[in-house]
């Protein structure tokens, strides 16, 4: 039987995103959620779903907001205000073949975010990966921290839509959430059709609602609400139940 993980990233991004994710957990298809430990609403976001039977992961955030580590200890990761460099800056450097941040600085912030994650959640994450940073050094830095604390490392390679979870191959189902005419239900069904026997597939969504913070700080806006609506759609839930697909979370891999 084909296996599918439906994951919501960005818990903690903003209050509205948190509320949208909560709805997809309580009323929808989401069984795995990634928490951004450094964000101001990370703790309140976790409290919204702390009683739910889901996998909670560390969605390490190296490209938005205030770092968990002392900015002076991670100079290559922050700007002159001590804020984390933007995802755009990482993408542009990656396209030029450059690395903005050192592996040591990345590992320092990743480790400090892990310690913050444990403070918020009270235990280790069920999976351990990172948010929206284009860098050849990222997996090396994540792996270093994962090995130190014996964490369930999700090593992703978006360019090939592949990865490994605790050494087991997994597939990233392609996401097309940027078009103005994004039809989240149609893309979800298309992705389910790409599942292969023997390799768990991951639908990595970004459901959420909108507020001033998300509108000012993210290029992904209205399509978050479309994903939230799709993942709570009763007809889509019925459709998925009729497919030859076993829905899992990361704890079951």
FENDADA-V686895 format. One record per pair of residues at least 6 apart in sequence whose ideal C-beta (glycine too) atoms are under 7 Angstrom apart, sorted by sequence separation. I is the first residue (numbers start at 1). J is the second residue. D is the distance in Angstrom with one decimal. If there is no record, write none. Layout:
i=I j=J d=D
i=I j=J d=D
//
This chain:
i=12 j=18 d=6.9
i=24 j=30 d=4.2
i=36 j=42 d=5.9
i=78 j=84 d=6.0
i=79 j=85 d=6.1
i=93 j=99 d=6.9
i=118 j=124 d=6.7
i=145 j=151 d=7.0
i=157 j=163 d=5.7
i=164 j=170 d=6.7
i=176 j=182 d=6.8
i=195 j=201 d=4.6
i=208 j=214 d=7.0
i=215 j=221 d=6.0
i=230 j=236 d=6.1
i=10 j=17 d=5.6
i=11 j=18 d=6.1
i=35 j=42 d=5.9
i=67 j=74 d=6.2
i=71 j=78 d=4.6
i=77 j=84 d=6.1
i=78 j=85 d=6.7
i=93 j=100 d=4.6
i=146 j=153 d=3.8
i=156 j=163 d=4.1
i=162 j=169 d=7.0
i=163 j=170 d=5.1
i=194 j=201 d=6.9
i=214 j=221 d=6.4
i=25 j=33 d=6.5
i=77 j=85 d=6.2
i=117 j=125 d=6.0
i=130 j=138 d=5.8
i=155 j=163 d=5.5
i=154 j=163 d=6.4
i=155 j=164 d=4.7
i=162 j=171 d=6.1
i=163 j=172 d=6.3
i=11 j=21 d=5.4
i=35 j=45 d=7.0
i=67 j=77 d=6.7
i=90 j=100 d=5.8
i=143 j=153 d=6.1
i=161 j=171 d=6.3
i=162 j=172 d=6.6
i=35 j=46 d=6.1
i=67 j=78 d=6.4
i=71 j=82 d=3.6
i=89 j=100 d=6.3
i=142 j=153 d=6.4
i=154 j=165 d=5.0
i=161 j=172 d=4.4
i=176 j=187 d=5.6
i=210 j=221 d=5.9
i=21 j=33 d=6.2
i=130 j=142 d=5.9
i=143 j=155 d=7.0
i=191 j=203 d=5.6
i=8 j=21 d=4.9
i=129 j=142 d=6.9
i=152 j=165 d=7.0
i=153 j=166 d=6.8
i=161 j=174 d=6.0
i=128 j=142 d=6.9
i=152 j=166 d=5.4
i=158 j=172 d=6.4
i=206 j=220 d=5.9
i=210 j=224 d=6.9
i=62 j=77 d=6.3
i=85 j=100 d=6.0
i=188 j=203 d=6.5
i=210 j=225 d=6.4
i=8 j=24 d=5.7
i=33 j=49 d=6.6
i=139 j=155 d=5.3
i=156 j=172 d=6.5
i=208 j=224 d=4.1
i=209 j=225 d=6.0
i=66 j=83 d=6.2
i=67 j=84 d=5.5
i=174 j=191 d=6.7
i=207 j=224 d=6.0
i=65 j=83 d=6.7
i=128 j=146 d=5.5
i=173 j=191 d=3.8
i=206 j=224 d=5.4
i=65 j=84 d=6.0
i=209 j=228 d=6.6
i=64 j=84 d=5.9
i=207 j=227 d=4.2
i=208 j=228 d=6.0
i=33 j=54 d=5.8
i=35 j=56 d=6.0
i=37 j=58 d=6.4
i=63 j=84 d=5.6
i=173 j=194 d=6.0
i=206 j=227 d=6.2
i=207 j=228 d=3.7
i=8 j=30 d=4.6
i=11 j=33 d=5.2
i=32 j=54 d=6.2
i=35 j=57 d=6.9
i=39 j=61 d=6.7
i=62 j=84 d=6.0
i=63 j=85 d=6.1
i=205 j=227 d=4.7
i=6 j=29 d=4.9
i=7 j=30 d=7.0
i=11 j=34 d=6.4
i=12 j=35 d=5.6
i=13 j=36 d=6.1
i=18 j=41 d=5.8
i=31 j=54 d=5.3
i=32 j=55 d=4.2
i=33 j=56 d=5.7
i=34 j=57 d=4.7
i=35 j=58 d=6.4
i=36 j=59 d=5.2
i=38 j=61 d=5.5
i=63 j=86 d=5.8
i=128 j=151 d=4.3
i=6 j=30 d=5.5
i=10 j=34 d=6.8
i=11 j=35 d=4.7
i=12 j=36 d=4.0
i=25 j=49 d=5.1
i=31 j=55 d=6.6
i=35 j=59 d=5.8
i=63 j=87 d=4.2
i=76 j=100 d=6.6
i=77 j=101 d=4.7
i=128 j=152 d=5.8
i=207 j=231 d=5.5
i=6 j=31 d=6.1
i=7 j=32 d=4.2
i=8 j=33 d=5.0
i=9 j=34 d=4.4
i=11 j=36 d=6.6
i=32 j=57 d=6.5
i=34 j=59 d=3.0
i=36 j=61 d=4.2
i=76 j=101 d=4.4
i=127 j=152 d=5.2
i=128 j=153 d=5.3
i=129 j=154 d=4.0
i=171 j=196 d=6.8
i=6 j=32 d=7.0
i=10 j=36 d=6.2
i=13 j=39 d=6.0
i=15 j=41 d=5.4
i=18 j=44 d=6.7
i=22 j=48 d=4.4
i=26 j=52 d=6.8
i=39 j=65 d=5.6
i=76 j=102 d=4.9
i=125 j=151 d=6.6
i=126 j=152 d=6.5
i=128 j=154 d=6.2
i=205 j=231 d=6.5
i=5 j=32 d=5.7
i=7 j=34 d=6.6
i=12 j=39 d=3.8
i=14 j=41 d=6.0
i=18 j=45 d=3.7
i=22 j=49 d=5.5
i=25 j=52 d=5.3
i=38 j=65 d=5.7
i=63 j=90 d=5.9
i=124 j=151 d=6.3
i=127 j=154 d=4.8
i=129 j=156 d=6.1
i=38 j=66 d=6.4
i=77 j=105 d=4.8
i=171 j=199 d=5.1
i=173 j=201 d=5.1
i=12 j=41 d=5.4
i=25 j=54 d=6.0
i=38 j=67 d=6.1
i=76 j=105 d=4.7
i=77 j=106 d=6.7
i=170 j=199 d=6.6
i=173 j=202 d=6.2
i=175 j=204 d=6.3
i=177 j=206 d=6.5
i=12 j=42 d=3.4
i=18 j=48 d=5.8
i=38 j=68 d=4.8
i=75 j=105 d=6.9
i=169 j=199 d=5.5
i=170 j=200 d=5.1
i=171 j=201 d=4.6
i=172 j=202 d=5.7
i=173 j=203 d=4.9
i=37 j=68 d=6.4
i=74 j=105 d=4.1
i=106 j=137 d=6.1
i=110 j=141 d=5.7
i=114 j=145 d=6.1
i=171 j=202 d=6.9
i=77 j=109 d=5.8
i=106 j=138 d=6.6
i=110 j=142 d=6.0
i=170 j=202 d=5.9
i=172 j=204 d=6.5
i=12 j=45 d=4.7
i=11 j=45 d=4.5
i=74 j=108 d=5.4
i=101 j=135 d=6.9
i=103 j=137 d=4.7
i=107 j=141 d=4.3
i=111 j=145 d=4.9
i=11 j=46 d=6.9
i=73 j=108 d=5.8
i=74 j=109 d=5.3
i=106 j=141 d=3.6
i=110 j=145 d=4.7
i=114 j=149 d=6.4
i=99 j=135 d=6.1
i=99 j=136 d=6.5
i=103 j=140 d=5.4
i=107 j=144 d=4.9
i=99 j=137 d=5.6
i=103 j=141 d=5.0
i=107 j=145 d=5.8
i=127 j=165 d=6.8
i=69 j=108 d=5.3
i=69 j=109 d=4.8
i=94 j=134 d=3.7
i=68 j=109 d=6.5
i=94 j=135 d=6.4
i=182 j=223 d=4.7
i=67 j=109 d=5.3
i=184 j=226 d=4.6
i=188 j=230 d=6.1
i=69 j=112 d=4.1
i=90 j=133 d=5.0
i=91 j=134 d=4.8
i=177 j=220 d=6.3
i=184 j=227 d=4.7
i=62 j=106 d=6.4
i=68 j=112 d=4.0
i=90 j=134 d=4.9
i=182 j=226 d=5.7
i=68 j=113 d=4.9
i=87 j=132 d=4.6
i=90 j=135 d=6.0
i=185 j=230 d=4.7
i=87 j=133 d=6.5
i=177 j=223 d=4.6
i=184 j=230 d=3.6
i=62 j=109 d=6.0
i=68 j=116 d=4.9
i=185 j=233 d=6.3
i=188 j=236 d=6.7
i=192 j=240 d=7.0
i=200 j=248 d=6.6
i=10 j=59 d=6.7
i=9 j=59 d=5.4
i=60 j=110 d=5.4
i=177 j=227 d=6.7
i=189 j=239 d=7.0
i=195 j=245 d=6.6
i=185 j=236 d=5.6
i=192 j=243 d=6.1
i=60 j=113 d=5.4
i=192 j=245 d=6.3
i=200 j=253 d=6.2
i=58 j=113 d=6.8
i=58 j=114 d=6.2
i=58 j=117 d=4.8
i=56 j=121 d=6.0
i=58 j=125 d=4.1
i=57 j=125 d=4.9
i=62 j=130 d=6.6
i=63 j=131 d=6.9
i=56 j=125 d=6.3
i=57 j=126 d=5.7
i=60 j=129 d=6.8
i=63 j=132 d=5.9
i=56 j=126 d=5.8
i=57 j=127 d=3.9
i=58 j=128 d=5.0
i=59 j=129 d=6.7
i=60 j=130 d=4.1
i=61 j=131 d=4.7
i=63 j=133 d=5.3
i=55 j=126 d=3.9
i=57 j=128 d=6.5
i=60 j=131 d=6.3
i=62 j=133 d=5.1
i=55 j=127 d=6.4
i=57 j=129 d=6.6
i=59 j=131 d=5.1
i=46 j=120 d=5.3
i=38 j=113 d=5.6
i=46 j=121 d=6.1
i=37 j=113 d=4.2
i=43 j=120 d=5.0
i=38 j=116 d=6.7
i=42 j=120 d=5.9
i=37 j=116 d=4.2
i=37 j=117 d=4.4
i=35 j=117 d=6.5
i=60 j=142 d=6.9
i=37 j=120 d=6.5
i=165 j=250 d=6.9
i=168 j=253 d=6.5
i=165 j=253 d=5.6
i=36 j=131 d=6.4
i=152 j=250 d=6.9
i=9 j=131 d=6.8
i=127 j=250 d=4.2
i=126 j=250 d=4.9
i=126 j=251 d=5.2
i=64 j=217 d=6.6
i=24 j=207 d=4.8
i=21 j=207 d=5.9
i=20 j=207 d=5.3
i=21 j=208 d=5.9
i=4 j=192 d=6.7
i=20 j=208 d=3.7
i=20 j=209 d=4.0
i=19 j=209 d=5.5
i=4 j=195 d=6.2
i=17 j=208 d=3.4
i=16 j=208 d=6.3
i=17 j=209 d=6.7
i=2 j=195 d=4.0
i=16 j=209 d=4.0
i=57 j=250 d=6.5
i=16 j=210 d=5.4
i=55 j=249 d=3.9
i=2 j=197 d=5.9
i=5 j=200 d=6.2
i=7 j=202 d=6.0
i=9 j=204 d=6.1
i=13 j=208 d=7.0
i=16 j=211 d=3.7
i=54 j=249 d=6.3
i=55 j=250 d=4.2
i=7 j=203 d=6.8
i=10 j=206 d=5.6
i=15 j=211 d=5.9
i=55 j=251 d=4.9
i=3 j=200 d=4.2
i=4 j=201 d=5.4
i=5 j=202 d=4.7
i=6 j=203 d=5.0
i=7 j=204 d=5.1
i=8 j=205 d=5.6
i=9 j=206 d=5.3
i=14 j=211 d=5.4
i=17 j=214 d=5.9
i=3 j=201 d=6.9
i=7 j=205 d=6.7
i=10 j=208 d=6.5
i=16 j=214 d=6.0
i=4 j=203 d=6.6
i=8 j=207 d=5.3
i=14 j=213 d=4.2
i=14 j=214 d=4.6
i=13 j=214 d=6.4
i=30 j=231 d=5.9
i=29 j=231 d=4.9
i=28 j=231 d=4.2
i=20 j=224 d=6.6
i=24 j=228 d=5.7
i=28 j=232 d=3.9
i=20 j=225 d=7.0
i=23 j=228 d=6.3
i=27 j=232 d=5.0
i=17 j=224 d=6.9
i=24 j=231 d=4.4
i=20 j=228 d=4.3
i=24 j=232 d=5.8
i=29 j=237 d=6.1
i=23 j=232 d=5.9
i=29 j=240 d=6.8
i=31 j=247 d=6.7
i=32 j=249 d=4.6
i=31 j=249 d=4.1
i=32 j=250 d=5.4
i=4 j=245 d=5.1
i=6 j=247 d=6.6
i=2 j=244 d=6.2
i=1 j=244 d=5.9
i=2 j=245 d=5.0
i=3 j=246 d=5.0
i=4 j=247 d=5.4
i=5 j=248 d=5.5
i=4 j=248 d=7.0
i=5 j=249 d=6.3
i=1 j=246 d=5.0
i=3 j=248 d=5.5
i=5 j=250 d=6.6
//
